Amino acid sequence: MWIDTHCHLDASEFNVDRLAILERARQAGVGMLVIPAVQLDHFSQVQTLARTHGLAYALGIHPLYTPGITATHFTLLRQALAQAREDPHLVAVGEIGLDYFVTDIDREHQMQCYIAQIQLAREFELPVILHVRRSADDLLKVLQQHPVVGGIAHAFNGSQQQAEQFISRGFALGFGGTLTFDRALQIRRLAQTIDPSAIVLETDAPDIPPQWLYQPRANRIKLTDQAYPSARNEPAQLVRIAESLSSLRGWNAHETATNTMHNAIRALPRLKALLPHINNAAPSATPH
């Protein structure tokens, strides 16, 4: 079974064919999706999608949505987490973090929002799904001061040293479409060299398309009346993305699926309850 540990199934790009997207994923063998929220207004839809289709979700405020966020919003997030405390579909706080690539969003305010959500993750003893974009060192500094139970560093693109620091704090690293580009040398090197128990797969659908879907910005087709724009990523692509990981690690498809599935369960332990048919004993990952 394949697990897509990061899929924005609630995104508007999927509004016209969301059920078809899920069917294609399941036909491809992608049996579980984790849907991280990005803002408060999305919480209800994310929860409904997960509960309706037997998927997993996370609740949090993405750093790109932090402008205008106040203490009141974190009170609402805390209430949402408290109400969902016993919901087996809730697996993490996320997507939270820091984004230093976008320069017009106040870094200090992002940091305040990140720390507030880390504190909530600590309170509810939940792992976190981290947005890491040119911000790994600052994310790690906060985790050193306010440790959490682990989680996933989504779309990780840092150094080997930063990767090892996240792993030492109980985090898995998310690998997705970027892995399929030959020029993504750092990411591909990390996928080859880091501890195999720290690797999980993700699509970030509808974003981060793999090489065979990628279009330059000027050529991208917006979703209007077209059901399947050429540059849109989707969870069914995870299996083909996994082929790149298999090649880099020297694993066969079964080893890649099994190892990354169990890695996802270790990173997000509440997934275990959603996969009762899986033997949850940790496999021995092939040490390549």
RODO-2510 file (C-alpha; in nm, 4 decimals, decimal comma):
residues 288
     n   res          X          Y          Z
     1     m     0,0000     0,0000     0,0000
     2     w     0,1138     0,3521    -0,0821
     3     i     0,0554     0,6460     0,1521
     4     d     0,0520     1,0023     0,0226
     5     t     0,1549     1,1899     0,3357
     6     h     0,0722     1,5347     0,1969
     7     c    -0,2191     1,5996    -0,0389
     8     h    -0,4383     1,9110    -0,0444
     9     l    -0,7488     1,7259    -0,1552
    10     d    -0,9617     2,0211    -0,0476
    11     a    -0,7961     2,2530    -0,3029
    12     s    -1,0229     2,4254    -0,5512
    13     e    -0,8301     2,2670    -0,8397
    14     f    -1,0056     1,9400    -0,7518
    15     n    -1,3583     2,0781    -0,7259
    16     v    -1,4771     1,9418    -1,0614
    17     d    -1,3451     1,5849    -1,0283
    18     r    -1,2508     1,5142    -0,6664
    19     l    -1,4179     1,1724    -0,6593
    20     a    -1,2429     1,0722    -0,9816
    21     i    -0,9129     1,1822    -0,8277
    22     l    -0,9741     0,9518    -0,5309
    23     e    -1,0739     0,6634    -0,7551
    24     r    -0,7602     0,6991    -0,9650
    25     a    -0,5500     0,7035    -0,6497
    26     r    -0,7077     0,3870    -0,5177
    27     q    -0,6791     0,2135    -0,8537
    28     a    -0,3077     0,2974    -0,8431
    29     g    -0,2732     0,1453    -0,4957
    30     v    -0,2572     0,4715    -0,2997
    31     g    -0,4709     0,3607    -0,0077
    32     m    -0,4229     0,6511     0,2314
    33     l    -0,3943     1,0283     0,1976
    34     v    -0,3061     1,2809     0,4660
    35     i    -0,4866     1,6104     0,4055
    36     p    -0,3236     1,9033     0,5877
    37     a    -0,5305     2,2177     0,6344
    38     v    -0,3782     2,5545     0,5485
    39     q    -0,6273     2,7957     0,7081
    40     l    -0,9167     2,7974     0,9518
    41     d    -1,1810     2,8264     0,6801
    42     h    -1,0680     2,4919     0,5391
    43     f    -1,0939     2,2908     0,8611
    44     s    -1,4504     2,1715     0,8098
    45     q    -1,3959     2,0580     0,4508
    46     v    -1,0704     1,8808     0,5361
    47     q    -1,2405     1,6953     0,8196
    48     t    -1,5419     1,6011     0,6098
    49     l    -1,3248     1,4672     0,3273
    50     a    -1,1176     1,2568     0,5639
    51     r    -1,4144     1,1164     0,7542
    52     t    -1,6192     1,0477     0,4419
    53     h    -1,3437     0,8680     0,2524
    54     g    -1,1493     0,7009     0,5342
    55     l    -0,8505     0,9330     0,5060
    56     a    -0,6390     1,1319     0,7529
    57     y    -0,6145     1,5044     0,8179
    58     a    -0,4159     1,7656     1,0068
    59     l    -0,5274     2,1036     1,1380
    60     g    -0,3086     2,4118     1,1247
    61     i    -0,2385     2,7492     0,9671
    62     h     0,0138     2,7580     0,6823
    63     p     0,2784     3,0324     0,7048
    64     l     0,1571     3,1903     0,3796
    65     y    -0,1815     3,2399     0,5470
    66     t    -0,0471     3,4039     0,8629
    67     p    -0,0978     3,7706     0,7619
    68     g    -0,3849     3,8978     0,9742
    69     i    -0,3747     3,6004     1,2110
    70     t    -0,4228     3,6963     1,5773
    71     a    -0,4434     3,5204     1,9135
    72     t    -0,8153     3,4698     1,8497
    73     h    -0,7361     3,2411     1,5569
    74     f    -0,5179     3,0223     1,7757
    75     t    -0,7988     2,9997     2,0300
    76     l    -1,0179     2,8701     1,7479
    77     l    -0,7478     2,6258     1,6406
    78     r    -0,7159     2,5012     1,9973
    79     q    -1,0928     2,4525     2,0142
    80     a    -1,0891     2,2593     1,6867
    81     l    -0,8101     2,0336     1,8117
    82     a    -0,9914     1,9764     2,1404
    83     q    -1,3147     1,8867     1,9614
    84     a    -1,1271     1,6438     1,7354
    85     r    -0,9116     1,4949     2,0105
    86     e    -1,0838     1,1558     1,9878
    87     d    -1,1247     1,1617     1,6100
    88     p    -0,9055     0,8828     1,4687
    89     h    -0,8750     1,0724     1,1407
    90     l    -0,6822     1,3572     1,3079
    91     v    -0,3133     1,2665     1,2870
    92     a    -0,1148     1,5914     1,3255
    93     v    -0,1015     1,9665     1,3609
    94     g    -0,0275     2,1096     1,0185
    95     e     0,0545     2,2445     0,7766
    96     i     0,2577     2,4879     0,9864
    97     g     0,6074     2,6293     0,9632
    98     l     0,8053     2,9131     0,8087
    99     d     0,8387     3,0338     0,4508
   100     y     1,1329     3,2636     0,3799
   101     f     1,1067     3,2252     0,0031
   102     v     0,8112     3,4648    -0,0122
   103     t     0,9685     3,7883     0,1011
   104     d     0,6632     4,0064     0,1655
   105     i     0,5312     3,8047     0,4614
   106     d     0,6592     3,9268     0,7963
   107     r     0,9098     3,6781     0,9372
   108     e     0,8610     3,7787     1,2995
   109     h     0,4869     3,7291     1,2749
   110     q     0,5385     3,3945     1,0985
   111     m     0,7625     3,2897     1,3862
   112     q     0,5029     3,3886     1,6457
   113     c     0,2400     3,1867     1,4621
   114     y     0,4740     2,8890     1,4292
   115     i     0,5604     2,8870     1,7988
   116     a     0,1938     2,9189     1,8967
   117     q     0,1080     2,6118     1,6904
   118     i     0,4070     2,4155     1,8161
   119     q     0,2772     2,4826     2,1676
   120     l    -0,0621     2,3448     2,0675
   121     a     0,1016     2,0338     1,9221
   122     r     0,2801     1,9870     2,2535
   123     e    -0,0423     2,0362     2,4477
   124     f    -0,2297     1,7778     2,2418
   125     e     0,0742     1,5481     2,2065
   126     l     0,0458     1,5456     1,8285
   127     p     0,3197     1,5350     1,5650
   128     v     0,3491     1,8272     1,3259
   129     i     0,3606     1,8584     0,9472
   130     l     0,6149     2,1294     0,8743
   131     h     0,6392     2,3665     0,5807
   132     v     1,0129     2,4110     0,5293
   133     r     1,1139     2,6664     0,2662
   134     r     1,4506     2,8336     0,3198
   135     s     1,3753     2,8202     0,6909
   136     a     1,5159     2,4939     0,8247
   137     d     1,7550     2,6474     1,0781
   138     d     1,4894     2,8639     1,2422
   139     l     1,2421     2,5752     1,2495
   140     l     1,5030     2,3592     1,4211
   141     k     1,5864     2,6278     1,6789
   142     v     1,2242     2,6357     1,7891
   143     l     1,2054     2,2554     1,8017
   144     q     1,5145     2,2524     2,0221
   145     q     1,3447     2,4896     2,2656
   146     h     0,9980     2,3361     2,2332
   147     p     1,0350     1,9693     2,1335
   148     v     0,7375     1,7862     1,9877
   149     v     0,6713     1,4170     1,9361
   150     g     0,7992     1,4307     1,5788
   151     g     0,6257     1,4514     1,2464
   152     i     0,7170     1,5204     0,8838
   153     a     0,9356     1,7896     0,7300
   154     h     0,7321     1,8349     0,4134
   155     a     0,9046     1,8854     0,0757
   156     f     1,2419     1,8943     0,2472
   157     n     1,5153     2,0649     0,0482
   158     g     1,7819     2,1457     0,3070
   159     s     2,1320     2,0240     0,3727
   160     q     2,2433     1,6828     0,4918
   161     q     2,3193     1,8307     0,8350
   162     q     1,9749     1,9884     0,8611
   163     a     1,8164     1,6623     0,7504
   164     e     1,9986     1,4729     1,0216
   165     q     1,8891     1,7251     1,2823
   166     f     1,5236     1,6824     1,1874
   167     i     1,5633     1,3053     1,1897
   168     s     1,7267     1,3154     1,5343
   169     r     1,4145     1,4957     1,6595
   170     g     1,1858     1,2188     1,5383
   171     f     1,0951     1,3622     1,1985
   172     a     1,0610     1,1904     0,8659
   173     l     1,1397     1,3822     0,5482
   174     g     0,8830     1,4113     0,2695
   175     f     0,9923     1,3404    -0,0883
   176     g     0,7695     1,4097    -0,3863
   177     g     0,7667     1,5357    -0,7424
   178     t     1,0923     1,7299    -0,7161
   179     l     1,2707     1,3983    -0,6710
   180     t     1,1924     1,3120    -1,0339
   181     f     1,4008     1,5950    -1,1813
   182     d     1,7580     1,5009    -1,2712
   183     r     1,8732     1,8525    -1,1853
   184     a     1,7416     1,8241    -0,8270
   185     l     2,0829     1,7024    -0,7177
   186     q     2,0601     1,7851    -0,3477
   187     i     1,7207     1,6233    -0,2992
   188     r     1,8199     1,3133    -0,4932
   189     r     2,1437     1,2867    -0,2942
   190     l     1,9516     1,3099     0,0327
   191     a     1,7083     1,0421    -0,0833
   192     q     2,0066     0,8136    -0,1429
   193     t     2,1991     0,8803     0,1770
   194     i     1,9667     0,9501     0,4687
   195     d     1,8477     0,6816     0,7076
   196     p     1,5914     0,4755     0,5113
   197     s     1,3560     0,4808     0,8091
   198     a     1,3194     0,8594     0,7689
   199     i     1,1784     0,8633     0,4137
   200     v     0,8102     0,9192     0,3379
   201     l     0,6417     0,9877     0,0054
   202     e     0,4088     1,2751    -0,0787
   203     t     0,2638     1,4590    -0,3755
   204     d     0,1617     1,7989    -0,2318
   205     a    -0,1112     1,7709    -0,4947
   206     p    -0,2232     1,9758    -0,6764
   207     d     0,1217     2,1371    -0,6434
   208     i     0,4843     2,0249    -0,7025
   209     p     0,4135     1,8288    -1,0214
   210     p     0,6672     1,5606    -1,1167
   211     q     0,8886     1,6050    -1,4201
   212     w     0,6413     1,4507    -1,6671
   213     l     0,3628     1,6938    -1,5643
   214     y     0,5711     2,0052    -1,5211
   215     q     0,4927     2,3103    -1,7325
   216     p     0,6676     2,6484    -1,7196
   217     r     0,4546     2,9072    -1,5440
   218     a     0,3654     3,0775    -1,8726
   219     n     0,2225     2,7529    -2,0102
   220     r     0,0225     2,6392    -1,7098
   221     i    -0,3462     2,5858    -1,7632
   222     k    -0,5800     2,7121    -1,4919
   223     l    -0,8683     2,4910    -1,3920
   224     t    -1,1827     2,6409    -1,5440
   225     d    -1,4065     2,4088    -1,7405
   226     q    -1,1271     2,1572    -1,7979
   227     a    -1,1345     1,8529    -1,5743
   228     y    -0,7676     1,7645    -1,5953
   229     p    -0,5246     2,0524    -1,6555
   230     s    -0,1862     1,9367    -1,7733
   231     a     0,0258     2,0690    -1,4869
   232     r    -0,1941     1,9587    -1,1977
   233     n    -0,0484     1,6967    -0,9677
   234     e    -0,2648     1,4295    -0,8051
   235     p    -0,2146     1,1422    -0,5589
   236     a    -0,2201     0,8699    -0,8259
   237     q     0,1147     1,0090    -0,9421
   238     l     0,2733     0,8904    -0,6167
   239     v     0,3430     0,5443    -0,7572
   240     r     0,5422     0,6780    -1,0489
   241     i     0,7231     0,9261    -0,8212
   242     a     0,8145     0,6264    -0,6062
   243     e     0,9945     0,4722    -0,9033
   244     s     1,2536     0,7490    -0,8767
   245     l     1,3043     0,6704    -0,5087
   246     s     1,3316     0,2989    -0,5822
   247     s     1,5984     0,3653    -0,8412
   248     l     1,7982     0,5895    -0,6091
   249     r     1,7815     0,3501    -0,3135
   250     g     1,8113     0,0232    -0,5036
   251     w     1,4758    -0,0963    -0,3737
   252     n     1,2094    -0,2810    -0,5668
   253     a     0,8534    -0,1451    -0,5711
   254     h     0,7396    -0,3672    -0,2837
   255     e     1,0287    -0,2579    -0,0634
   256     t     0,9640     0,1078    -0,1401
   257     a     0,5916     0,0810    -0,0672
   258     t     0,6433    -0,1180     0,2522
   259     n     0,9272     0,0911     0,3892
   260     t     0,7650     0,4267     0,3213
   261     m     0,4288     0,3070     0,4529
   262     h     0,5759     0,2015     0,7852
   263     n     0,7846     0,5166     0,7998
   264     a     0,4645     0,7195     0,7630
   265     i     0,3041     0,5258     1,0472
   266     r     0,6054     0,5917     1,2688
   267     a     0,5997     0,9635     1,1853
   268     l     0,2216     0,9925     1,2298
   269     p     0,1321     0,7127     1,4753
   270     r    -0,2433     0,7764     1,4645
   271     l    -0,2409     0,6468     1,1056
   272     k    -0,2175     0,2996     1,2550
   273     a    -0,5809     0,3057     1,3673
   274     l    -0,6908     0,3910     1,0130
   275     l    -0,5033     0,0935     0,8677
   276     p    -0,6232    -0,2016     1,0786
   277     h    -0,5475    -0,4485     0,8000
   278     i    -0,1782    -0,3557     0,7994
   279     n     0,0757    -0,5500     1,0013
   280     n     0,2211    -0,2527     1,1874
   281     a     0,5402    -0,4173     1,2993
   282     a     0,8205    -0,2026     1,1592
   283     p     0,9891    -0,3688     0,8610
   284     s     1,3603    -0,3965     0,8253
   285     a     1,4403    -0,1329     0,5653
   286     t     1,6984    -0,2279     0,3092
   287     p     2,0147    -0,0396     0,4144
   288     h     2,1181     0,1175     0,0837
***
